[in-house]
Each structure stands twice: as structure tokens, then as C-alpha cells.
Amino acid sequence: MRLLFVEENAALLSQTAKLLKKNGYGIDVCSNGRAAESLIFSGNYDCIVLDAALFDISGLTLLKALRSRQYSTPVLMISAD
């Protein structure tokens, strides 16, 4: 399974990526929404884990943009708030 993990907290991003890789997942990471959007349309992901509160664009705004372009990959929205 190939995942994209989008999270602005560098420590959380790093720790989660290590854990997922250790458990056999292919994972790409990104720390902002604009870069994530570019990766999403250039990659082939089975699931996207998306922070709801990114610095440059909200996760919900990014999700709405993806769905308006008929991108149907499952998205798991997370928040530490």
C-alpha cells in the first residue's frame, strides 16, 4: 500500500513515516498543502493522510479541490487540535 502523509509538524511526520515504513508501507511525506497537491496528481496513492490545519492551505480546502477534480482516493483527515 502506498501512502502520502501530509503534516506540518516535522517530528510527527518523521516518526509516523518511520513507523509506517517499518510495517511495510510505501510512504511519501510532505509538510504543506501546495506541495501535497502536486505530489497527489503526479503519484499513485492508495490513501492520503492529511492534516486538517496546514500553514498554507487547510486540509479541508485541499480535499474539496481534490474532489472537485474527481480525485477519489480515500483521505484520512487528522488534527492535533
Residue pairs with C-beta under 8 A, 6 or more apart in sequence:
1 25
1 26
1 46
1 47
2 25
2 26
2 27
2 28
2 43
2 44
2 45
2 46
3 20
3 25
3 26
3 27
3 28
3 45
3 46
3 47
3 48
3 49
4 27
4 28
4 29
4 30
4 36
4 39
4 40
4 43
4 45
4 47
4 48
4 49
5 13
5 16
5 17
5 20
5 27
5 28
5 29
5 30
5 48
5 49
6 29
6 30
6 31
6 32
6 33
6 36
6 48
6 49
6 50
6 51
6 54
6 59
6 62
7 13
7 16
7 29
7 31
7 49
7 51
7 78
8 31
8 32
8 51
8 53
8 54
8 55
9 51
9 80
10 31
12 80
13 29
13 31
14 29
16 49
17 27
17 29
20 27
21 27
28 39
28 43
28 45
30 36
30 39
32 54
32 55
32 56
32 57
33 54
33 56
33 57
33 58
33 59
33 61
33 62
34 56
34 57
36 48
36 50
36 54
36 62
37 62
37 65
37 66
40 48
40 66
40 71
40 73
41 71
45 73
46 73
46 74
47 73
47 74
47 75
47 76
48 73
48 74
48 75
48 76
49 75
49 76
49 78
50 59
50 62
50 63
50 75
50 76
50 77
50 78
51 59
51 77
51 78
51 79
52 58
52 59
52 60
52 77
52 78
52 79
52 81
53 59
53 79
53 81
54 62
59 77
59 79
60 77
63 75
63 77
66 73
66 75
